[in-house]
Amino acid sequence: MKLGFNEATCMKKSSVEDDLRLCEKYGYEYIELRLDMLKNYFDKKTIKDLQSFFGSSRLKPYAFNSIENINFCSPAQWDALLSLFKFGCETAQAIGNPYLIVVPTMGEDMHLKTKKEVFFDSVKVLDKLANIAKPYGVKLAFEPIGDKRWCVRSLDQALEIIQTVNRGDVGLALDSINLFLYNRLENIDSIDNVPLEKIFVYHIDDCENLPLGTLDHCHRLYPGDGVIPLEKITKKLHDKGYNEICSVELFRPEYWELDPETVIKTAAERAKRFL
């Protein structure tokens, strides 16, 4: 697998410019740029600046993060989503970024939605977004989130949705903590059911040993520092033949307060053992 960095890891004290420089310095092969950080970047820089960097660097863009809350949108919510989505597609096309991660809707009432409601809405929305992204050459990586606040939680549920969409430009983003948040990964063998060609992105992160319901994204840790069975997950991906991005994504407030160079260097050291 190829080492990647997700900008969520240092997003409070870093910037696109700093992340590009430091990821290049510490041997990352790919970077997952955040759309909000890109907007800040373009306050001072241009798309040509970004093209120039990637044109001369071994570091390459991989997947933009992220288009969230795609399900059950009101007209106003859908318009706002499409505005950000089109910005992502246009920028991705300009710099050769192949994927855009899309995330199901989060809300305290999502557990009240029936599986059928979620299934049909997800299929409809993913197909609509993929049609918009297609002219830009951008593929969608749908990421299930294991916590009950999100409407698509399990890998099996997400796989059923994208198989029904049945498009080569719609696949999955597998995130180790999101797999773990669904029943502490009792369903680990569900990874075996995912066709290799449908795994677009793999996020690697670890977490504290806390009960479900308490455990959240703020409890993420460097890979290997927690209780997620990362060796088992990555072995299943290796055995399947997956050799694309293995991207560190850490939403930990404690890490956000550290010097970004320290975090980016440490994250590379911790993740490389799983590549």
N, C-alpha and C positions, 0 to 999 in steps of 0.2 A: 504494500500500500504506500501511498505518497502522503507525506506530512502536510497537513493544512492548518490554517489558523482562521478562526472565526472572530470577527472584530468585537463581538459581544464581550469577549474575555477581558478587554482593557478599555471599554468604551467610555468610561467616565473621565479618564485622565489622558487618553491618547487621541489620535486623529488618524485620518487616512494616510497622510504623509508619513507620520511616525510609524504606523503599522507596516507600511510598505518597506520602509528603510530597515526596520528591525527584523521583519520576517525574512528579508533578503539576507541580512547579516547572520541569522541563526539557522539558516539551511532549510527553511520551509519551501515547498515546491508550489503550493497553492495558497491563495487567500480568499476567504469569503467576506466580501465587502458588505457593509450594512447600508441600506438605502438612506436612513437618516443621516449617517455620517458622510455619505456621498453628497447629500444636499449641502452640508456644511462645507465640504471640500470645494464645491462649485461656487461658493461665495467668493473665493479668492483665486481658484484655479479654473482651468478649462478642460474640456474633454480631450483636447490635443495634448495637454500636460499628462493626462492619464495614459493616453495612447503611447506617448513618448516613453514613459516609464516602462510599461509592459513590453514595448518593442525592443528594449535593450536589457531587460532583466530575465533571469531564469525563473523568477517568481511569476506565476500566472493567475489570472482571476478564474474562479470556478463556479461559485453559486452566490447570488445575492440573497440577503436575509432582510426581511422576509415580508411577504404579504400575509397578514394575519386576519383572523375573524372573517373567513370567506363565506361562512354559512349563514343563512336566514337574515340576509341584509335588507334593511329598509332601502327605498330609492336613494335617499341622501347618503347612506352608508356605502351603497354600491358605487355611486358617483365618485366618492372620495377614494374608495378602493381602486377604481379604474384609473384615476389620475395618477396614483402612486405606481400602479402596475405598469402603465404605459411609460412612465419615466424610467422604471426599471428595465423594460424591454428595449427602449431606445438606447440607454446607456450600455446595456449588455451587448447589443449589436455592435456598438461603436468600438468596444474594447475586446470583443471575442469572448465574452463571459457566457458559458453554455447553459447554465441552470438558474432558475429562480425558485426559491423555496416558498411554498404556500402552506398555511397553517389553518386547521379548523377553528371554529369559533369557541371562545371561552366565555362562560357566564355561570352564575350561580344556579340558573334554571336549566342548564344544558342536560342535566341528568333526567329531566322530565321529558325530553324529546325521545320519541320512539326510535328504535333502530331503523325502521322503515323510513321514517321522516328524514333521518340523518343520511341514510343511504341515497335516497333519490335526490335530495338537495345537493349532496356532495358530487354525485355523478353529473348533475346538470351544471353546476358551477365550474367544475374542473374542465368540462368540455368547452364551456364558453370562454374561459380564460385561455385554454390551449389554442383555441381558434384565433384569439387576439395575438397571442405570442408567436404563432407559427410564422408569419411573414418576417419576423425579426430573427428567426432561427434559434429561439429560446425554448428550452424544455422545462416542464414543471416537476418539482420534487415535492410530493405531498407528505407532510410529516405528522404522524399521529402523536398525540400528547397523552401520556398515560393517566394523568390525574382526572378525577371525575368532573372537574369544572369544564373540561373540554368535551366536545360532542363526538369526536372520533378518537378513541382511546387506545385500542389494541391494534397490533400489527395485522392480525387476521382481518379485522374490520376494514382497515385501510387497504389491505391487499384486495379484498373483495370489491371495494369501490373502484380502484384503478384498473382491475381486470375487466370490470363492466364498462368503464370508459373506453378501454381497449384501443389505446393510441400509443404509438411509439414514443411520443413526446410527453407522456405523463408517466411518472414513476414514483419512487418513494425516497424519502430521507429517513434513515434509521439513526436515532439518537439513543445512546446507551442509557441515559437517565430516563428518557421517556419510555423506553422499553421496560425499565425497572419500576417505574411508577405504576405500571399496570400489574398488580398482584405480585410485586417484587420479582418479576421475570419468571414466574412459574411456567410461563408459556414460551420458554426460550427456544424450544424446538420449532416454533412457528417461523423462525428465521429460515429453516430448511425449506419451507414451502414457497419462499419468495424467489421467483426466477432471477438469475443473475442480471439479466438485461433490465430488470425493473429496479435495481438498486442504483440510484443516481448519486446519493450522498451518504456518507457515514460520519456522524459526529461522535467523538469519543470524550467522555467525561466520567468522573466518579462522583460518589456522594457519601455523606455521613450516614451512620446507621441509626436512622430514625423511623418511627412507625409511619405507615401510610396515613395520610390525613394531616400529618405534621411535616413530613418530608416535602420540600419544594425546591424550585430551581435555585434559590439562594443558598442551598446547602450543597451545591456542586463543589467538587474537589479536583485537584490535578489527577490525571489518570494514574491508577495504582495506589492512590492514597485512601481509598474508601472501600465500600463493600460490594460494589457492582462486579459481577464475574466477567471482567473485561477479557480475560484470557479465553474463556469459553465463547464469548460473543465473537471476538476477532478470529478465533480458530474456525468457527463455523463460516465466517466470511472468507477466510483464506481457503478453506476446503472447497468452498463453492467456486473459487476462482476470482473473487473480487480483488482488484488491484488498483482501484482508483483512490480518491481522497479519503484520508483518515484525519478529520479536522477537529482540533481542540476547541470546544465551545463551553466557556465557564461563566455563568451568570452569578458570580459570588461577590457580594459587596466588599468583603474583606480584600479580595484581589484588586478590585477597582481602585482602592486607596493606595496600592503599592506603585512603585515605579514601573511603568509599562515594560521597560527593558528587562527587569528582573522577572516579571511574569512570563513574558514571551520566551525568554531563555529557559526558564524552569519548565514551562509547558512543553517545549520541544524535547528536553531531556526526558521528561516523564513519559511522553507519548511514543517516543522512538522504540521503546522496548516492545511495543505491540505491532509495529509495522510489518 
